[in-house]
Amino acid sequence: MGKLQNLYIELEMGADKEDSIHLQRFFKTSKGEYGEGDIFVGIRIPQLRSLVKKYYKELTIDQTIKLLHSRFHEYRMLALLILVKKFEISKDPKEHTKIYNLYLTNTKYINNWDLVDVTTPNIVGKYLSDKNRKILYKLATSKNLWEQRMAILATATFIKNGEFEDTLGIAEILLNHPHDLIHKAVGWMLREVGKKDIKTLYSFLEKHSKEMPRTMLRYSLEKVAQQKKDKYMRKP
């Protein structure tokens, strides 16, 4: 029996019906919600990370992409976590490029905020750390909610390196986005900028706080002094 078949058996054995019901609700899978139609089998992240350790060396990248094409959410998460691990341990730039390209050509399977948040900074962000980042601006103007979230989350890697230009530029593109999942993501990344350089955050807020969605603004201010929070949260 092949390694991929063994992995599927372990995934089936790890499924929990009660957890699946909870996860379906938590990730908004009902009609009209952002995760509409997604199917959860009830496998938690710690279980998936254990499977990553067991199988990441055994599965090829192509087998991992096959797993990513599953209709089950946790299977897709596992595939993405394996890709992150493969990217992390590889010293081969060609393999990095292959993983990065496969990631971006399979975005229709990366279709919820957890899938994006856990993996985009560690593949897209890391790959683009020393490269042209025009692709992020293309993703930011996509009609796909998850690609837009990828655009801003990828910049988490740059922020860690003290680079804020792309975070601020993409935040401006997404400033008037209608969905709160983008408001939260942008606010989160702005907050991370502020943790590195508070003056840069304040400069952005001086320019945009009055037009920012309240959720985005509130998220960006989570780590600042109360006096500053009151200043920027005050309605015009």
C-alpha positions in Angstrom: 0.0 0.0 0.0 1.4 3.4 -1.0 2.2 6.2 1.4 -0.6 8.4 0.1 -3.1 5.6 0.7 -1.8 5.1 4.3 -2.2 8.8 4.9 -5.8 8.7 3.7 -6.5 5.9 6.1 -5.1 7.8 9.0 -7.1 10.9 8.1 -10.3 8.8 8.0 -9.5 7.3 11.3 -8.9 10.7 12.9 -12.2 12.2 11.8 -14.7 13.2 14.5 -18.3 13.8 13.7 -19.0 16.2 16.6 -15.9 18.2 15.7 -17.0 18.3 12.1 -20.3 19.9 13.0 -18.6 22.5 15.2 -16.1 23.3 12.5 -18.7 23.6 9.8 -20.4 26.3 11.9 -17.2 28.1 13.0 -15.9 28.4 9.5 -19.3 29.6 8.1 -20.1 26.9 5.6 -23.8 27.5 5.3 -25.4 29.0 2.1 -24.5 32.6 1.6 -21.6 32.5 4.1 -18.0 33.0 3.2 -17.2 29.3 3.5 -20.3 28.1 1.7 -20.1 24.4 0.7 -16.9 23.6 2.4 -16.8 20.2 4.1 -15.1 19.4 7.4 -14.5 15.9 8.7 -13.4 16.9 12.2 -9.6 16.8 12.4 -7.9 19.3 14.6 -4.7 21.2 13.8 -2.5 19.3 16.3 -3.5 16.0 14.7 -2.7 17.4 11.2 0.7 18.7 12.4 1.5 15.2 13.7 0.7 13.8 10.2 3.0 16.4 8.6 5.9 15.2 10.7 5.1 11.6 9.7 4.6 12.1 6.0 6.3 15.2 4.7 9.4 13.3 3.6 7.4 10.5 2.0 5.0 12.4 -0.1 6.2 14.0 -3.3 5.2 17.6 -4.2 2.9 16.2 -6.9 1.2 13.8 -4.4 0.8 16.7 -2.0 -0.9 18.8 -4.7 -3.3 15.8 -5.3 -4.1 15.9 -1.6 -4.7 19.7 -1.9 -7.4 19.0 -4.5 -9.6 17.2 -1.9 -13.1 18.3 -1.2 -12.3 18.0 2.6 -11.0 21.1 4.3 -8.6 19.3 6.7 -7.1 17.4 3.8 -6.3 20.6 2.0 -4.9 22.1 5.2 -2.6 19.1 5.6 -1.4 19.4 2.0 -0.6 23.1 2.6 1.2 22.4 5.8 3.3 19.8 4.0 4.1 22.3 1.3 5.2 24.8 4.0 7.5 22.1 5.5 9.0 21.1 2.2 9.6 24.8 1.4 11.2 25.3 4.8 13.6 22.4 4.7 14.6 22.6 1.0 17.8 24.3 0.1 17.0 24.1 -3.6 15.8 27.4 -5.2 14.2 25.4 -8.0 12.1 23.5 -5.5 11.1 26.8 -3.8 10.0 28.2 -7.2 8.0 25.0 -7.9 6.2 25.1 -4.6 5.5 28.8 -4.9 4.1 28.5 -8.5 2.0 25.5 -7.5 0.6 27.4 -4.5 -0.5 30.3 -6.7 -1.9 28.1 -9.5 -4.1 26.3 -6.9 -5.6 29.2 -5.0 -9.1 28.0 -5.7 -8.3 25.2 -3.1 -7.0 27.7 -0.6 -10.4 28.9 0.2 -10.8 29.9 3.8 -9.0 32.3 6.2 -7.2 29.6 8.2 -5.7 28.0 5.0 -4.4 31.4 4.0 -3.2 32.6 7.3 -1.2 29.5 8.3 0.5 29.1 4.9 0.7 32.2 2.8 3.4 34.1 4.8 5.6 30.9 4.9 5.5 30.2 1.1 4.5 33.4 -0.8 6.0 35.8 1.7 9.2 34.0 2.1 9.6 33.3 -1.6 9.1 37.0 -2.5 11.4 38.3 0.3 14.2 39.0 -2.2 12.1 39.3 -5.3 9.8 41.6 -7.2 6.4 41.7 -5.4 4.1 42.9 -8.2 2.1 39.7 -7.9 0.8 40.8 -4.5 -0.7 43.9 -6.0 -2.4 41.7 -8.6 -3.8 39.5 -5.9 -5.0 42.5 -4.0 -7.1 43.6 -6.9 -8.4 40.1 -7.6 -12.1 39.4 -7.4 -11.3 36.4 -5.1 -11.6 37.2 -1.4 -9.0 34.6 -0.5 -6.4 35.9 -3.0 -7.0 39.4 -1.6 -6.3 38.1 1.9 -3.2 36.3 0.6 -1.9 39.6 -0.7 -1.9 41.3 2.7 -0.9 38.2 4.7 2.1 37.6 2.6 3.5 40.8 3.8 3.8 39.4 7.4 7.1 38.0 6.3 8.3 41.4 5.2 7.2 43.1 8.4 9.4 40.7 10.4 12.3 41.9 8.3 11.4 45.6 9.0 10.0 46.2 5.6 6.6 48.0 5.6 6.1 49.5 2.1 4.2 46.6 0.6 2.0 46.2 3.7 1.0 49.9 3.6 0.6 49.9 -0.2 -1.7 46.8 -0.2 -3.6 48.2 2.9 -4.4 51.3 0.8 -5.7 49.1 -2.0 -7.9 47.2 0.4 -9.0 50.2 2.5 -12.5 50.3 1.3 -13.1 46.5 0.9 -16.6 45.4 1.8 -15.7 42.2 3.7 -14.8 42.1 7.4 -12.3 39.3 6.8 -10.2 41.7 4.8 -10.8 44.5 7.4 -9.4 42.1 10.1 -6.5 41.0 8.0 -5.4 44.5 7.1 -5.8 45.7 10.6 -3.8 42.8 11.9 -0.9 43.5 9.5 -1.0 47.2 10.4 -0.8 46.2 14.1 2.3 44.2 13.3 3.8 47.2 11.6 3.1 49.2 14.7 4.8 46.6 16.9 8.0 47.1 14.8 7.7 50.9 14.1 4.9 52.8 15.9 5.7 56.0 14.0 5.0 54.3 10.7 1.6 53.0 12.0 0.7 56.5 13.3 1.7 58.1 10.0 -0.6 55.7 8.1 -3.5 56.3 10.6 -3.1 60.1 10.4 -3.7 59.8 6.7 -6.4 57.1 6.6 -8.1 56.6 10.0 -11.2 58.6 9.2 -11.9 56.4 6.1 -10.9 53.0 7.5 -13.6 50.5 8.4 -14.0 50.5 12.2 -13.0 46.8 12.5 -9.8 47.5 10.6 -9.0 50.5 12.7 -9.7 48.7 15.9 -7.5 45.8 15.0 -4.6 48.1 14.0 -4.8 49.8 17.4 -4.8 46.7 19.7 -1.3 47.2 21.0 -1.1 51.0 21.3 -1.7 53.3 24.3 -5.3 54.0 25.3 -4.9 57.7 24.7 -3.9 57.0 21.0 -6.8 54.5 20.7 -9.2 57.1 21.9 -7.8 59.7 19.5 -8.1 57.5 16.4 -11.3 55.7 17.3 -13.1 59.0 17.9 -15.7 59.4 15.2 -15.2 62.5 13.0 
